[in-house]
């Protein structure tokens, strides 16, 4: 569901936490301005536009935020070695919420300069133990119980901030063929490269078998 920003509510939260606005119009604490840079690849136009808007809205709320567009290679390198303050990144999909939370929080995925997950470099042994409990859960009831401490941690500490839910990025042209996956009939993902988000894991064969000449 689309949401709108609320600068007034943001200011109330910061003021309650002891931040005050400086002469530059941005919040500060202990003489230090709250500032951050959001990075993403310029070539990923969806991400870069979203992040530029996010920086704009953060500035309106009194946070000195800027957006920096990078090359894909530079962004990959910065994310892998943790050289960033804020970035947008996709999460892992799968048949269980474990895939998503493990990618977000498992500190073993972020060793050295070649992180493949936990890009924020969170290192909490208790969370790793909670993830192991979730991985070993064999029933939906056990999974639901094991999820609770992970959900509570993310909600309270915001190591990651989800901004979209299970999007499917693809385009199709029905001029010659019909039957493509659509919002009304999402039988599979339309991404030719495949993805773990769709019910068929992006199998091109499934899509092809649904197509009919226009």
C-alpha positions as CSV (number, residue, x, y, z in Angstrom):
1,X,0.0,0.0,0.0
2,X,1.5,3.4,-0.9
3,X,2.4,5.6,2.0
4,X,3.1,9.3,2.3
5,X,5.9,11.0,4.3
6,X,5.1,13.0,7.5
7,X,7.8,15.5,8.2
8,X,5.9,16.9,11.3
9,X,5.7,13.4,12.9
10,X,9.4,12.8,12.1
11,X,10.4,16.0,13.8
12,X,8.4,15.0,16.9
13,X,10.3,11.7,17.1
14,X,13.7,13.4,16.8
15,X,12.9,16.1,19.3
16,X,11.7,13.5,21.8
17,X,15.0,11.7,21.3
18,X,16.9,14.9,22.2
19,X,17.7,16.2,18.8
20,X,17.4,20.0,18.0
21,X,17.4,21.9,14.8
22,X,20.6,23.8,14.1
23,X,21.0,27.1,12.2
24,X,21.4,25.1,9.0
25,X,17.9,23.7,9.3
26,X,19.0,20.2,10.1
27,X,18.7,18.3,13.3
28,X,21.8,17.8,15.4
29,X,22.8,16.4,18.7
30,X,26.0,17.2,20.6
31,X,26.8,19.7,17.9
32,X,26.9,17.0,15.2
33,X,24.4,17.3,12.3
34,X,22.4,14.2,11.4
35,X,23.6,13.5,7.8
36,X,23.7,10.6,5.5
37,X,24.3,9.6,1.9
38,X,22.1,7.1,0.1
39,X,23.9,5.2,-2.7
40,X,22.6,3.1,-5.6
41,X,23.5,2.5,-9.2
42,X,22.5,5.2,-11.6
43,X,21.8,2.5,-14.2
44,X,19.2,1.0,-11.9
45,X,16.7,3.8,-12.7
46,X,14.0,2.5,-10.4
47,X,16.2,2.4,-7.4
48,X,18.0,5.6,-8.1
49,X,14.8,7.6,-8.6
50,X,13.3,6.2,-5.4
51,X,16.5,6.9,-3.4
52,X,16.7,10.5,-4.8
53,X,13.1,11.1,-3.6
54,X,13.9,9.5,-0.2
55,X,16.8,11.9,0.2
56,X,14.6,14.8,-0.7
57,X,11.9,13.8,1.8
58,X,14.5,13.3,4.5
59,X,15.8,16.8,4.0
60,X,12.3,18.1,4.3
61,X,12.1,16.4,7.7
62,X,15.3,18.0,8.9
63,X,17.9,15.3,8.0
64,X,20.8,16.3,5.9
65,X,20.5,13.5,3.3
66,X,21.9,13.3,-0.2
67,X,21.7,10.8,-3.0
68,X,24.8,9.6,-4.8
69,X,24.5,7.6,-8.0
70,X,27.3,5.2,-8.7
71,X,28.3,2.8,-11.5
72,X,27.1,-0.7,-11.0
73,X,30.6,-2.0,-10.3
74,X,31.4,0.8,-7.8
75,X,28.1,0.1,-6.0
76,X,28.7,-3.6,-5.9
77,X,32.1,-3.0,-4.4
78,X,30.9,-0.6,-1.8
79,X,28.1,-2.9,-0.7
80,X,30.4,-5.9,-0.5
81,X,32.9,-4.2,1.7
82,X,30.5,-2.1,3.8
83,X,31.6,1.3,2.5
84,X,28.2,3.1,2.7
85,X,25.9,4.6,5.2
86,X,22.5,3.8,3.5
87,X,21.7,1.9,0.3
88,X,18.7,0.2,-1.2
89,X,19.0,-3.6,-1.9
90,X,16.8,-6.4,-2.8
91,X,16.2,-9.2,-0.3
92,X,16.1,-13.0,-0.7
93,X,12.9,-14.8,-1.5
94,X,11.9,-18.4,-0.9
95,X,9.2,-20.7,0.5
96,X,10.0,-19.6,4.1
97,X,10.6,-16.2,5.8
98,X,14.0,-17.7,6.8
99,X,15.5,-16.8,3.4
100,X,14.7,-13.1,3.9
101,X,15.7,-12.8,7.6
102,X,18.9,-14.9,7.1
103,X,20.0,-12.6,4.2
104,X,19.3,-9.6,6.4
105,X,20.8,-10.6,9.7
106,X,23.2,-13.5,9.5
107,X,26.6,-12.1,10.3
108,X,28.5,-15.1,8.7
109,X,27.4,-13.7,5.3
110,X,29.4,-10.5,5.8
111,X,32.9,-11.5,6.5
112,X,35.8,-9.4,5.1
113,X,35.2,-7.4,1.9
114,X,33.0,-9.8,0.1
115,X,29.6,-9.7,1.9
116,X,26.8,-11.7,0.3
117,X,24.3,-10.7,2.9
118,X,24.0,-8.8,6.2
119,X,25.3,-5.8,4.2
120,X,24.7,-3.5,7.2
121,X,27.4,-5.6,9.1
122,X,25.2,-6.5,12.0
123,X,27.0,-9.0,14.3
124,X,24.7,-10.4,17.0
125,X,25.3,-14.0,18.1
126,X,21.8,-14.1,19.6
127,X,20.3,-13.3,16.2
128,X,22.4,-16.0,14.5
129,X,21.0,-18.5,17.1
130,X,17.5,-17.3,16.4
131,X,18.0,-17.9,12.7
132,X,19.3,-21.4,13.4
133,X,16.1,-22.1,15.4
134,X,14.0,-20.8,12.5
135,X,16.0,-22.9,10.0
136,X,15.3,-26.0,12.1
137,X,11.6,-25.4,12.5
138,X,9.7,-28.2,10.8
139,X,6.1,-26.9,11.1
140,X,4.3,-23.7,10.3
141,X,3.5,-23.3,14.0
142,X,7.2,-23.7,15.0
143,X,8.2,-21.3,12.2
144,X,5.7,-18.6,13.5
145,X,7.1,-18.9,17.0
146,X,10.7,-18.8,15.8
147,X,10.0,-15.7,13.8
148,X,8.9,-13.6,16.7
149,X,12.3,-12.5,18.1
150,X,13.6,-11.8,14.6
151,X,10.6,-9.7,13.7
152,X,10.8,-7.8,17.0
153,X,14.5,-7.0,16.6
154,X,14.0,-5.7,13.1
155,X,11.0,-3.6,14.2
156,X,12.8,-2.1,17.2
157,X,16.3,-1.6,15.8
158,X,15.7,-1.1,12.0
159,X,19.0,-2.7,10.7
160,X,17.0,-2.9,7.5
161,X,13.9,-0.9,6.4
162,X,11.6,-2.8,4.0
163,X,10.2,-0.5,1.3
164,X,8.4,-2.8,-1.1
165,X,6.8,-6.2,-0.8
166,X,7.4,-9.0,-3.4
167,X,7.5,-6.8,-6.6
168,X,7.8,-8.5,-10.0
169,X,9.9,-6.4,-12.4
170,X,9.2,-7.2,-16.1
171,X,7.4,-5.9,-19.2
172,X,5.5,-7.8,-21.9
173,X,4.0,-7.0,-25.3
174,X,0.7,-8.6,-26.2
175,X,0.7,-7.5,-29.8
176,X,1.6,-11.0,-31.1
177,X,1.0,-13.2,-28.1
178,X,-1.4,-13.1,-25.1
179,X,-1.4,-15.0,-21.8
180,X,1.5,-13.3,-20.1
181,X,1.6,-13.2,-16.3
182,X,-0.3,-10.2,-15.0
183,X,-1.6,-8.6,-11.8
184,X,-4.9,-10.5,-12.3
185,X,-3.2,-13.8,-13.2
186,X,0.2,-13.9,-11.5
187,X,0.8,-17.6,-12.3
188,X,4.5,-17.1,-12.5
189,X,7.1,-14.3,-12.8
190,X,7.7,-12.8,-16.3
191,X,11.4,-12.2,-15.7
192,X,13.3,-14.2,-18.4
193,X,16.3,-14.3,-16.0
194,X,14.3,-16.0,-13.4
195,X,13.7,-15.1,-9.7
196,X,12.9,-16.8,-6.4
197,X,9.9,-14.6,-5.8
198,X,7.5,-16.2,-8.3
199,X,5.6,-19.4,-7.6
200,X,7.4,-21.1,-10.5
201,X,10.8,-19.6,-9.7
202,X,10.9,-17.8,-13.0
203,X,10.7,-20.9,-15.3
204,X,10.4,-19.6,-18.9
205,X,8.8,-22.9,-19.9
206,X,5.8,-22.2,-17.7
207,X,5.2,-18.8,-19.3
208,X,5.7,-20.1,-22.8
209,X,3.1,-22.8,-22.3
210,X,0.6,-20.1,-21.3
211,X,1.1,-18.0,-24.4
212,X,-1.4,-18.0,-27.3
213,X,-1.2,-16.2,-30.7
214,X,-3.0,-12.9,-30.5
